[in-house]
Amino acid sequence: MSKSKLEGVLQSGDLEKCRDFFMGMPEQERRKLAPDLIRLYRQADKGPTYNAAEKSYSFDNVAVDVLGVAIFSTGTAAEIKKLGWRGEPENEMMLAIMLDRRPEWIQQWVDALLESPRFPWYWTTIRKLYLEGLIEKPDHPNYTLGMVVGLQPPGGAFRTDEPSIEEAIEADRSLLEDEVWRLFEHEGGTDVSLALADGGAKEWQKTLILFQKKGGLSRERLLNCSLDALLRDFNHFRAKWFSSFYDALEPTPEENKSQAGKFLQILGVSAPPVVSWAFANVETLAKASAIPADDLAAGLLPVFQSRQKGIVKKALKLLGTLAGKRKGEASQIVAFALPALGHESAEVQADVLAMIEKYGDVSDAKFVRSVAEYVPVIAPSERKRLDAWLAAAGAKTESPAAAPASSASFDQADLEAIDSQLRQLYAIDDLLANRQAGLLEIPAARFDGTEINRLAGKEKIQPIEDLDELIEVCSRLIEDPTATNDVERAIDGISRLCDQKPDDFQRRVDPLLRRTLKLLKDYHLPFQGGGPQEDLLGLIYAWCTGIVLEGKRIKAKKGEAILVYKIDGEECKTHDAELDIPLGFLSRRTLAIAQRVAQGKPAQLWSAPTHEGSWIDSQTLVQRVLDSSGKPSDDSDAILAILRMTPDGREAALAELKTASTEAAKAVRYALGAARMKVGNSAPLWIAAARSRAPWSDDLGVEKAFPGLGADAGLAARYETKIWIDEYKHSSEQFKFARFSLNSIPTVPETLDPLCLTPRFHRENRFPIEQYWKRGEAAGRTVEGIAWTASIWPQARESLFAIGACTMGNNLDWDGAEWHNKTFLEPLLDPTTPLREIGLLLLAMCLGAKEPGEHGLATDIAIAAIEDGRLGSDNLGAILSQLVPSGLIKPPRWAKTLADVARISALHGAVVHLALQQTLVGDASSLPRDYAKLMELLLQLSIERELSVTHPDCRAMLESLKGSGKGPKLAKDLLKLTAAPESGPRILELALQQRISAVQLQVDQVTA
């Protein structure tokens, strides 16, 4: 075949003619043509072409498509894979080519298709290749799941005019022998599953039932397989398909009876809706005496370990009925319910105790011992009742460990040794005054982070000293960049060691460079605000090759743009750079370093952290300034260094930097606290210096020199919160969501110097506050991106917490899986990070988050903050009372997390108890649904800690509750409680001990 004929075929753009050109061609001849075809494909696939008249863009699809067919007809499996989905022929053509070529690597290629995210699209092709005998039947779950979509009726995903599922199976009835049964073995995922494919039409359900009625599928096996699928503990949404299918088969009472054992087993799965469905069947069978009593009692055991209150109460009622019928075995039957004594609901515990009192055998020593094991976890309100039963049974029980007596006071010498300023900052003197006045209040520490030592307990960061260590650290970080301290070590190491290139340099860095190239081509493109991984890859590439990668912007549709990078001869594209956010500043800084590194010019970075937490010791920074004659690597390096400088030790550092000849050095002196300094010409430098000097205060001199640049420029940021109910209708349903947004004041202007860093945390102010989804993106959307953003300004992270609050405040119900969000909370674990307005708001919101990682971390932070003094009854109560009427928080979640906090110690319990009293105030009608959950917790803590409700506004609210509902009943119980005389003084002693210990720990860490 002549090349000129092939060129004509390619130029024609006729896909069928191109396919036919290669039909019957020997494999050796095909392979000779492949390299040129691949080169032509790369030239044709240049990205979008912009049409100015139509204001749109398009790809050169004709050339790409016909070359795709040609490469598919000549390439290897690896070469075909590089085409991506855009270069692949349609299914029928793909199949025809493969049937003609019959390459030896066809099984390998099919395996790769099944691993592709687009595996359903390939199902018909794979099926036909199997029927033709070219491949073995795949054992991959995606082969089965692909059939779910691959056989969908017209209008389904990837289909246009294909036969119905029934017709497709009729045409290939061997599917009924194996593939159909495999559907019950695989759950699927967010994109492909039976539940998702069936939707409202339920075509798969109808089709399988139809074939059952025709005799093609065994009814008994379908019933069994449906229940077996539920036993595999699938996600509740995907599991529902199998329970619905079972019901759609309309099983007879006899068929259900035969499945009684499986129904009982399903009670042990994790999906609450599935458990409820199975329990309903168990309940029906039990009422018909279709389940042996012993099997029923044992089978209900998993339900009693469930957190679902409703189903546990139903199961207790069912078990109680059984115990009543078999009084001779009642005690053994009730024993199965004992795990419910550990339920978080006191109401459930009360139901179990009622069964114990009615049917428990006090002469059964084993049963009595089993009951006694639950003494430590029983709710305080039910403790006396349990103790009375155990006493009647002659069992000895130990009371919960008593709190330290008030006589076990703190050491007066320890108190007197504490500096008077620290006593004020940690509210120790206030606690002493409360103790003297007999007032049970636990005020929080009030430091703002500028007047305490921020390096306390922080380990020093060791700079990278040699080439081997640098290569090892970089090799690790390009795969996992979450350790931002190491990212900064690597950036600093490359900056300092870039001129050290021995004769074997290329050999030593070759593995690192090859992996870097692979990641870059996989769209980890640098210097465009993506995060530390992307920027580090670009810096490593510049270091190893001397080439700086910068994207070229080209126009795209709707006024957008894309960036095109040339990497190792290949073009890679991404969306336009996001450089207005703080991560964009870090990208600019890394790009500036890369440009210098590519020239082999080493430099010590001013901005390289010296301690954990991204801190730079102030005296070390001064030494760097002196060593460089006041000339930083570039302005971005100086700005970041100033913001990372620790507030302690500045007076001594300023004494060493007596004069400054460069503007950057002068800005450092100003940040250190130098007086009577004239503001220079660089807004970015002097804004950074003002924010580092006094982060929470306005700097009128800097504001006068550079007016109107927004929050955290010359003027410190202030915040307005807005919470509102967002309503919309979909079909006949109406939905309501509580939305949250923050407004930073003053507003950041549209146009801003790219290096004005601290105002960039507030750039989302440009959007209307109702566009809440746009107001939380300033830290990126990855764990490492948020962590790197947090490293910018460790002294004052309120602006970071504001981004986190906007992000997490609109996803408290976990509308979307945003696993990276909890990274916003992590700085709050640091005992030197002050709990100011926005950090406290973020913490309180996340205590009410649905996602376990978020509320779990928030709970840990609250526990630690009470121990180190940052969280007291005053600030916790204030933020809870602010949020509870907003509709943003669901009280049962708070009740759960606050209970976890309270059980840590008597001090923790008292802080939560006092905070709840500040929360449950005002008109009860203004409180959210389920507010009684918070009242339940308040009651349990009152009994457990021997406290009473003393807050006058809380008592007034409780007294206003009338009627016979749950709230009024709890109110009556709370109002009649009286506190033990020693409880308040004992708790204040504990608070003083804890606060003194927190201060001593910090002082000791500083000394060390």
N, C-alpha and C positions, 0 to 999 in steps of 0.2 A: 504493500500500500504506500502510495506517495504521500509525502508530507503536505504537498500542495492540495491534494484532495481533502486531507484532514482539515487544513486551514479553511477550505471552502465550507466544509460541514460546520465548523465552529462559527464562522461568520454568518451562516444562515440563521443561527439561533433556533433551529428546529431540533427539539429534544429527541424525538423519535428517530430522526435521521442520524443523529449523533449516536444513539444507542445501537442502531442497526449497523453503523460503520464498524463497530467493534465485535459484532456477533460472529462467533466462530473463530476469532483471531487467537492464535497460539499465545500462551501466557508469556513466553519469552519476548515476543514482539510487543505485547502490551507494556511490559516493563521498560522497554527502550523508550517508549513515548512518554512515560509518566513524568520524568523530571521537567521537561519543557511545559507540559500541561500544568503542573503545579506552579511553575514560575508565572505562567500566563494568568492563572487563577489569582495569585497574590496581587498582580498588577490590576486585575479587573475589580477586585474587592477593595476599593479605596475609600469606602464609606459613602455617606450621602452626598448627593449633588443638589445644590440649592437653586430653586427656581424663583428668581426675584419677582417675576410677574405674578405667579400664583402664590407666592409667599409660602412655599412648601419645599420639602426635600424628598429625594427618592434615591434608591439604589439602582445601579446598573444591573437589574435582575436578569436580563437576557444573557449577557456575557457570563455572569456568575452561574446561572442555572445550567447552561449548556456545558460549561467547563466542569461543573460538578458532576454531570453525567459522564463526561470523559474521564475524570479522575476516578470515579467510582468503577469505571470499566477497566482501569489500568493500575490503580494504586494498591498498595498493601493495606492491611487492616489499620496500621498506625497512620498511614498517610490519609486514609479515608476519615479517620477519627478527627484529624486536624481540620477537616473541612468545616466542622461544626454543623449545626442544623440547617443553616442557610444554604449550604452547598449540597445537601442531600437531595436525590431525586424523590419523586412521589413513590408511594409504596409499590404500586404495580410495576413501575419501571425498575425500581430497586430489586424486586423479586425476579423480574425477567433477566436482569444482568447477572444475578447470582446463580440462577438456574443454568445460564449459559456458561459462566466462568467455572463454577464449582471449585473454588479455590480451596487449598488444603487448610487455610486458616479460617474457614467459615464458622466453625464452632467458637473459636476465640472471638470473632466479630460479634456473633450472637450474644455471647456472654457479656460483652461490653454494652450492647444495646439494652440488655436487661438491667444493667447498672445505671443507665442513663436516666435523668429525671423525666425524660420524654418516653419512657418505656411503653406506655399504653399505645402510643402512636404506631409502634412497630409490631404490635401483637399479631395482626393478620399475616404479615410477612413471615414472622417466626413460625406461626402455626403451619403455613403452607410449606415452608422449608422442611419442617418435621414430617408432614404428610408425604412429601416427595422423597423422604429418606436421606436428605442431605445432613441432617443433624439428629442427635439424640433428643428425646423429649426433655426439655429443661426441668430441673428440679428447683429452680429459683422461685421464691414467693412472687416476684414480679411477673413471672409468666402467668401465674394464676390470676393475680390482680389485674394484669393487662387485659385479660378476657372480660373483666367487668365493664371496662370502657370499650374494648374492641368489638363487642357484640351489641353495643347500645343501639336502640332504635333511632330512626331519623331525628335529627335535631340534637342528639346527644353529643358529648364532646368528641371531637375529631371525626364526626360523621356528617354526611349530607344526604345521601340517597340510598343508603344500604338497607337490607331487609331488617325486619324486627328481630328481637332476640329469639323468639320462637322459631322463626323461619331460618335463622342462621344455625340454630342447633339442629333443626330437622335436616338441614343440608350436611351436617357433620355430626351424626348421632353418636359417634364414638366419644364425644365430649361428655355424654351422660355416664360413661363408664368410669371416668377418673377425674377429669378437670372440674366438673361441677361439684364433686364431693370435696375437692381441695378448697373450694370457696369457704368452707366452714372451718378451715384450719388457719387462715391468714386474716389478720385484722385489717391491714391496709394502713393508710396514713391520712394526713390532712388533705392530700390531693386526690387520692384514689381509695375508695372503699365501697362496699355494697350500700352502706347508709347514705353516702354522698351521691352515688350514682342513681339510686332509686328515687330520692326526693319524694315529692308528692305523688308521682305517677305510679311508683311501686312496680315497675315493669319486671324487674328480676323476680320479685316475690310472686307476681301473677304467673310468670312463665314457669317457675319451678313447680308451683301448685298445679298448673295445667299439665305438665309432664307427669306429675304424680298421679293425676286422675287418668291420664292416658295409659298409665302402666309403665312408663319409661323410668320412673324413679320410685324407689321403695318408700312408702309412707313411714314405716317404722324407723327406717334409717334416717329419714329427714327429721323426724322428731328427736331421735337420739343425737344426731349431729348438731342440731340447733342448741340443745342443752350442753353438749360438749364444747361448743364454741363459747358459750357463756362461762363455762368453767375455766376457760383460758384467760379470764380476767382482762378482757379488752377494755379500752376506753369507753366510758359510759355512752357517748354519742354513737360509736360504732357498734357497741354491744346491743344497743336498742333494736337494731335491725333484726338480730337473731331472736330476741324475745318477741318482737312483733310478728316475725315469720312463724314462730311456734304457735302464737295465738291465731294467726290467719289459717293455719291448718285445721283449726277448730277441733282440738283433741277431745275425745269422749272422756267422761269420768273414769272409765276403766283404763284408758291410755294414760291419763294423768296419774292415776294410782300406781301404775307400773313405773312411773318416773319419780315417785316420791323420794327415793334416795338421792337422785340428782338435784331435785329442788332443795333438799336440805344441804347438799354440798355447795350449791350456789350461794347460800346464805353467807359463805365465807369469803366471797370475792370483794374487791375494794370499791366497785362502782355503786354508790348508794341507790340509784334508780333500779339497777339490776337486782340488788338485795331486796328492795321493796316489792318488785315484781314477783320474785321467788317466794317472798314471805306471804304474799296474798294467796298464792297457790297452796303453800303449806297450811295456811290458816283454813282454807276451804277443805282441804283433805283432813285436817285435824278434826274439824267439826263433824265430818262424816265418818270419823273413827277409822280413816283409811291409812293411818300411820301408826305403827306400834308405839306405845307410850315411851318405852326406853329410847327408841330411835328419835322420837320427837324431842324429848328432853335434851339428849346429847346433841342433836342437830341444831338446836337453838343457841348453843354456846357461843358461836361467833357473833351472833346478834347482840348478846349481852356485853361484848367487847367493843361494840360500835359506838361512835360518837353521836349518831343520829338519835336524838331524844325520842322522837315520835315512834319510831319502829321498836326501840328498846321497851318503851312503855306497853306497846301492843304485845310484844313477846312475853313480857312479864305477866300480862293479863292472861295470855294463852297458857303459860306455865302454871299460873295460879289455879286456873280451871282444872288443869290436869291433876295438880296436887290435891284439889278438893275431891276429885273422883277416886283417887287412890291414896286414901288417908294413911294406910299402913306404910306406904313408901313416900309420904309427903316430904319428909325431911331430906331424903336422898334426891328427890326431884328439885326441891328449892336450892340445893347445893349448886346446881347448874347455873343458877341466877346470881351467885355471889360475885362474879366479876363486875356486875353492874353496880356494886357498892363503890367501885372506883370511878364511876362515871362523873364527869365534871358538873352535871346537874344535880343539885340537892334534891330536886323533885323526883328524879329517878331513884336516888338513894333512899328517899322516903318510901317509895313503892316497894323496894326490896326489903326494907326493914319491916314493912307491914306484913310481907309474906313470911319473914323470919319469925315475927311475933306470933303469927297465926299457925304456922306449920313447923317451925323449927323445933327439933327435939333437943331439949336442954340436957338430956342424959347421954346424948351421943357425943362423946369426947372429941372425936375426929371432926364432926360438924362444928362444934363450938370453937375448936382451934382454927378451923378455916375461916369462920366469921371474924375471930379476933385479929387475923392477919390484916384486915382492912381498917383497923383502928387509926393508923397513921394518915390515911387518905380520906377518911370520912369528913364530910362538911361539918364545920363547927356547929351549925344549927341542928344537926342530927346526932351530934356526939353524945349528948345526955341520954338520948333514947337508946343508942347502941350500948352505952355503958350499963344502963339499967337492965337490958336483956342479958348481957354477959354476966352481970352481978347475980342475976337470978339463976344463971347456969353455973355459978360458982367459979367463974373464970377470973383470973387476976389480970388486970390491964394496967399498963403504964401510961401515965398522962404524957402528952407531948412535952418535949424538953422545955423546961422553963427558961424564959429569957433571963439574962444576968440581972441580979438584984440591983436596986438603985445604990446600994452601999458599995458595989463594985465600980467605983467612980474612976474617971480618967486620972492620970497622973498630973498633979498640979505643976510639978517641975517641967514636964513636957510642954504644958501650956505656956508657962512663963518664958520658955526658951524660944518661942516662936516670935519672929519679928512682928511688930505692931501693924505694919502695912499688910502682911500676909493674913493676920488675924481679921483685918477688915475685909480683905478681898475674898476670904473663904467664909465670911459671915460667922466666925467663931464667937465674936463678941455679941452678936445678935442672939445666938443660941444660949449664951450665958445669961443674957438679959431675960430671955423667955423662961429659962430654968428658974431664975430668981422670982419671976412673976407668976410662975405656975401656968404658963401659956403654952399649950401644945401646938407649936408651929415650927416647921423645919425649913428655914429660908435657904435658897440656893446660893452658892458662891457667885460673886458678881464681878470677877475679873473679865476683861475684854480681850485678853491675849497679847496686849502690848506691855503689860507691867509684871509679867511673870516670865520665868526662864523657859523658853520654848524648846531648848535642846535637852531638857531633863529626860533621861532615859533613852535618848536617841543615840544609836551607834554611829561611829564615824564611817564614812564611805571611803574605801581604799581605791585610789586611782589605778587604772591599768598601767603596768610598767613596761611590758614588752610585747613584741609582735605575736608570739604564740598565744599569750593570754587574750590578746585582742581578737585574734581569729576565733578562738574557742568561744568567747562571750558573744561575738557577732553571730556565729553559727547557731547558737542556742536561741538568741533573741529573734532572729528572722522567722523562726517557727513559733515562738511563744513570747510576744513582746509585752506581756502583762506586768513584768517587773520593771516599773518605770525608773527606779534607781539605777538598774543595770543598763537600761536604754541610755540614760544620761552618761553613765560611765563609758559606754561604747562610743557615743558621740564625742565626748571629751578625749577619749583615747585616740580615735582617728584624727581629731584635730591636732593633737600634740605629736603623734608618731607618724604622720603621713609622709614624712621625708625619709623614713627608715625603710629602704627597699633594697635588701641585700640581693646578691646574684640569683638566689633561688626563690625570690619573692613570688614570682608568678606560679611556680610549682606549689608553694605553700598555700596560696590563696585560691588556687584553682577550684577545689571542691566548694568553697564558700561562694565563689563567683558563679559557678554553674548553677547552684541552687538559687542564688539571687536572681539570675537571669530567668530561671523557670518561674519564680514567684512574680517577677515583674511582668512577664508575658501572660500570666494568669490574672492580669488586671489589678495587681497591687502596685498601682502607679504613684510615683512620688511627688512630693511638694505641691499637693493640691488639697490640703486640709483633711486628708483621710485618716491620719493617725500615725503613731510611732513606727509601726511595722513598715508602712509604705515609705516614710521619710528615711528610715534607717536603710532600707534597700537602696534608695537613690544615693545616699551618702556612701554606702559600701561600693556601689558601682563606680562612683566618681573616684574613690580611693584606689580601686583596683585597675581601672582602665584609663583614668584621666579624662573621662567624658562625663559631662553634666547633662542629665536628662531633663529637658524642659518641654512641656507640651505646647503644641501649636494650636491655637484656637481657630476653629472653623465654624461657620454658621450652620444652624439647623432650624427645624421648624419651630413656629410659635415664638420666635425671637430668642430661643435658647441657643446654646452653643455646646460643642463637644471639643475635647482636647485630643490631639493626635500625637502620640509619642513614636519616635523612631528608635527601636531597641534591637541592636544586633542585626540590623538589616530588615527587621519586621516592623510593621505598623501596628500599634495598639491604641485603642480608643477608650475614652471614658467621658463622663459628664463634665461639664465645666467645673473648674476648681471652686471650692467653697473656702475662700480665704478671708471672709469677713468675720469668721468666728475665731475664738482663741486658738483652736487647733490650726487655723490658717496662719496665725502669727508664728506658731512653732514651726510650721512648714517653711515660711519665709526665712526664719532663722537657720533651719537646717540647710536650706538651699544656699544661703550665703556661705555657710561653712563648706558645703560641697564645692562651690566655685573656687574657694581658696585651696581646698584639699587637692582638687584636680590639678592645680599648678604646683603641688608639692611644697606649699608654704605652711609650716607648722605654727601653731599658736596655742597658748594656754587660754582656755575659755574663762571669762569672769563668771559665767553663769553655771559652771559645773557645781552641783550640790556637794557639800562637805559632810552632811549628816543625813540619816534617814528622815523621811518626810519632806525631802527636796529642799532642806534648809541649807543656807550658806552662812557659816560663821562670819560675823561682821568683821572681825580682825583679819581673817583669812582673805576676805574680799578686799580689804584695804591693802594687804600685801600684794595681791594680784594687780591692783591699780598701780601701786608704786613700781612693781616689776615691769609693767608694760608702759611706764611713763605716761599713764593716764589714757592710753589709747587701746580701747577694747577691740576685739576681733571685728565688730561692727556695732551699730547702734542697737540692734535687736539683742545682741549679747549683753550689752550694758543694761538695757531695760529689764530683761529677765533677771539678771543678777541683783539689781536693786530691789525687785519685788520678792526675791527669794531670801533676802538678807534677814537674819534673825534679829528680833528687837532687843535682845539682851546683849550687853557688852558694847553698846554703841558709843558710850562716853569715852571708853578707853580707845576704841577704834578711831574715833574722831581726833583724839589727841595725836595719833600716829599720822593722820592725813591732814597736816596743818595747812597745806596750801594745795592748790590745784590749777593746772595750766590749761587743761582741756575742759570742754563743756561736760563731757561724760563724767570726769572726775569731780567737777563742781556739783553735778547732780548727786553723786554719791555722798559728798560732804553734806549736802542739804538733807538727804535722806537720813543721815546719821544724827541730825539735829543741830547742825551749824546755824548760828544766829546771824541776822543782818546780811543775808546773801541776796544778791540781785538775780532775779529769774532770767535765764538765758533765752535763746531763740528756738530751741527744739521742744515743741509741745510734747512729743512722746517721752523724752527724757525727764522733763520736769513734772509731768503728770505722774509718772512712775515714782519719782522721788517724793512727791506730795503724798501719794497713797501709802508708800512705805513708811514715811515719817509719822503720819497720823492717819491710819486707814479709816477711822470712823468720824473724822472731823473735816469740816470745810477748810480749804486752803485758799483764802481770799486773794493772796498775792498771785498764785498760779491761775486762779479763775480770772483775775483781772488781765493777766498777760495772754491767756488763751480762753476767752469767754465762749460759753454756749456749746461745749463739747459733750455735755450730758453727764449721766450718773457715773460716779467714780472717776471723773476727770479732776477739775479743780474742786468741785463739790462732791461730798460723800453721797453715796446712793441712799435713797429712802424708798420705801415700798408701800404700795397700796394693793391689798388683796381683793379679789372679787370671786364670789362663789354664787352660781346661779343654776337654776333648773333648765336644762335644755330639753325641749319637747319636740317630737316630730311624729308624723303618722306614716305607717307603711301598710298598704292595703287597708284592712279594717282595724288594725292594731295601732295603739298609741304607745309611744315609748317615752320615758322620762329618764334623764341622766343628770346627775349633779356634776357641774363643770367648775374647774378652778383655774384662775389665772392671776399672775402678779404683774403689776405695772411699776417699773423703776422710774424714779424721778430724780433729776430732770431727764427729759427724753434725749436720747442719743441722735444726733443729726444723720441725715441720709449719707452725706459726704464726710468722711473722716480719714485722717492720715492712717495708712495701713499699720503703722507702728504704735498707734495709741491703743495700748493693750487693755487696760482695765475697763474702759467703756465698752469694749467689744463683748464683754460678758452680758451686756444689756442691749445688744443690737436688735433683739426681737421686739423692742419697744416700737419699732417702725410698723409693726402689724397691729391692727385693732385688737383690743384685749379679748374679744370674743373668738378670735382665731387662735385659740389656746393650743392647737396642735402645732403651730409654728413657733411657739414661744418657749420651747424646751429642747431646741436642737443645737444649742451653742457649744455643746461639749462632744458632739459626735454621737454615734450609735453603737459603740463597742466598749467593752470593759477597759481595754487599753487606752482608747480615746478619752474616756472620762477620767481615768486615773492620770493620764498625762496632763489633761486640762487642770486637774486638781493640784498638780505640781507647780503651777505658775505662780500662785500667790498664797503660800501656806499660812501667812500671818492673818489673812482676812478672807475666809471662804464663804461669806454670806452670799456673794454673787453666784458662786458655784451652787450653793444650796438652793438659790432661787431658781436656777435652771432645773435642778433636780425636782423641786416642788412642782414646777409647771409640767414636767414630764411625768412624774409618778402620781401627782394629784389627779390626773385624768386617766389613770390606768389602775386605780386601786382595786377595781373589780376584775382586773386581769383580762381586759377585752382582747389584748393581743400579747403574745409571748415576747416580752422584752426583758430577757434574762440579765442584760447588762445594767439595768436601771439601779439595782441595789448598790452598785459601785459608788453612787452619789452619797450613800450613807457612811461609807467606810471611814472618812476622815473624822466622823463624830466619835469613833472609838478612842481617839487620842485624848487623854485626860487634860491636855493643855489647850485643846480647841474649845473656845467658849461657846456655850449654848445661848446664842443671841436670838433675836426675833425669828429669823428665817430658818436657822438650823433647828430651833425648837419646833417650828411649824412643820418642817420636813419630818422630823422624828415622830411627832404626834400623828401625822397623816399615815406614816408607814406602819405605825402600831395597829392601824385599821386596814392594812392591805390584805388582799385575798391570797396573794402568792406567798407560799411558806418561806422562801428565801428572804423576801423583803420583811415580812413581819417578824421572822425569826431573828434577823440581824438587828432590827429596830428594838426588839425585846432585850437582846444582849447589850445594846447601847444604853438603854434605859437603866438596866441593872448596874452597869459599870458607872454611869453618870451619877446615880444615887450614892454609890460607894465613894466616888472621888469628889462629891459635893456639888457638881454642876447642875444636878436636878434635885429640886426640893419641892415641898408641897406647894409653895407659892407659884413658881413658874410652870410646874406641871398642871396645877389646877387652873391657872389662867389660860393656858393654851387649850386644855380640854373643854373648858366652858365656852371658849370662842368658837370651837369647831362643832360641838355637839348639836346646836340647833341648825347648822348649815345644810344638813342633808347629805353632806359629803361622806360621812362616816356611818358605818353600820355598828350600832352598840354591841351586838354579840361578839364581834371581832375584838373590840376594845376590851370587853369583859374577859375574853380569853387571854389576851396578851398581858393585860394589867394584872390578872390573877397570877400569871407566870412570874411577873416581876415581884409581886407582893409576897410570894411564898419563899423568896430567897432568905429573908431575915425579918425580925421584928421591925427594924428600921425601914426596910423596903415596904413592908405591909402598912406601916403608919403613913409613909409618904403617899402611897396610893389611896389610903383611907381618907386622908385630909383633902387630897386633890379631888376625889369623887364628891365630897361634900360641896366643894366650890362649883362642881359641874352640874349637879342636880339642884338647880335653883330656878326661880321665876315661875311662870305659868306652865303647868304641866302640859298644856296643849301645844306649847312651842317646842317641846322635846320630840325627838324622832320616835318612830315605831320601835318597839322592843327596848325602850329606855329602861324597862323593868330589869333587864339583864344587868345593868349597872347597879341597880338597887339591890339585886341579889348578891352581887359581889360585895357591896358595901355592908350588907347584913352579915355575910360570912366573915368578913374582916373584923367587924365590930365584935362578934362573938369570940372569934379566935384570939384577937389581941386585947379583949376586955376593954373596948373603947365604946364611946357613944357618939351620937350625932350632936355636935356642939355648934356648928355653923348656923347662925340665925336664919339666913335665907334658905338654907337647905331644910331646916326644921319647918319653916313656913310653907315651903312647897309640899312637904310630906303631910302636914296638917290639912292642906287644901284638897288632898286626894280623898274622894268620897266614893262609896259604892262597895261592891263585893268582888271586883276584879282582882287580878294579880297585883297590880300596882298598889291599890289601897291596902290590900292585906300585908304586903311587904312594908308599907309605910307604918302601919300599926305596930308591927314587930320591931321596927327600927326605933320608933318613938318611945317605946317602953323600956328600951335598954338603958342601963346605967353603967358608967365606967368604973373599973376598979381603981381605988385611990392611988395605987402605986404605978399604974400603967403609964400615965403621962410622964412623970419624972424619970421612969426607967427608960423610956424611949428617947427622951432628951439626952440622958447620959450616953446612950448608944450613939446618938447623932454626934455628940461632942467627941467621943472616942474615935468615931469613924473620920470625922473632919480633921482632927489633930493628926491622925495616922496618914491621911492623904497629904497634908502639908509636909509632914516629916519625910514621907517617901520622896516627894519632889526635891526637898532640900538635900536629902542623902544622894539622890541621883545627880544633882548639880555638883555636889562636892566630889563624887566619884569621877 
